[in-house]
Amino acid sequence: MSSTVLTSGTLPADLIALPGVYRPQADTRFLAEALAREDVGLRTEALEIGTGTGALALQAASRGARVTAVDVSWPAVATARLNALRRGLPVRVLHGDFAARTAGRRFDLVVANPPYVPAPGARLPSRGPEQAWDAGPDGRGVIDRICARAPSLLRPGGVLLMVHSGMSGPQETVERLTGAGIAAAVTARTSVPWGPVLRSRRGWLERQGLADAAEEREELVIIRAQSL
């Protein structure tokens, strides 16, 4: 396991983001650094789950990968398509649930920055910018679906890279993937200052035992899983 110092990453510059679309932040840059360490080339079939602006999909496509990107938000789909068009990169951007839109397909690389912020509501939001971060009381509403779907998404030797918060149970993610027959581990950790979403629900997070009263930084982890 390595300890990673957060840097600027290798994301495309000057990305467009339509209103309500999650802009690349610390977690996106952290995942971009992990992606930069992977062997990606012309033969790589890649998938990005929850593409947002398309930043990570574009990073993979710029290295020659054939990329499919999926998002449940129409503004995000439009944003990613615009960013791909501006850069002349052939990213296929699809609207809808990632499992439904990828049924029957397998990939060499799957990249995911899913919603992972614990939220009081039991149901995931169906619209609005909160779709990009709210993930149920334990923050695992989407993470668990990715873990369950990973064996059917990855080709033999294929790699899943996922970033999420330390609040959302990294060890559970590793155990779920391992239990599904995929070699998984936390390969990098960093910490970032709390953003406005966490600050706005500090009291609830403390009552849930997910944060301490004096806590001001959030741990982020990279989960790397490889199909056997």
Secondary structure, DSSP 8 states (H G I E B T S, - for coil): -EE-----TT--SS----TT-----HHHHHHHHHHHTS---TT-EEEEES-TTSHHHHHHHHTT-EEEEEES-HHHHHHHHHHHHHHT---EEEES-HHHHTTT--EEEEEE----B--S-SS--SSSGGGGTB--TTS-TTHHHHHHHHHHHEEEEEEEEEEEEGGG-HHHHHHHHHHTTEEEEEEEEEEEE--HHHHHTHHHHHHTTSS-TT--EEEEEEEEEEE-
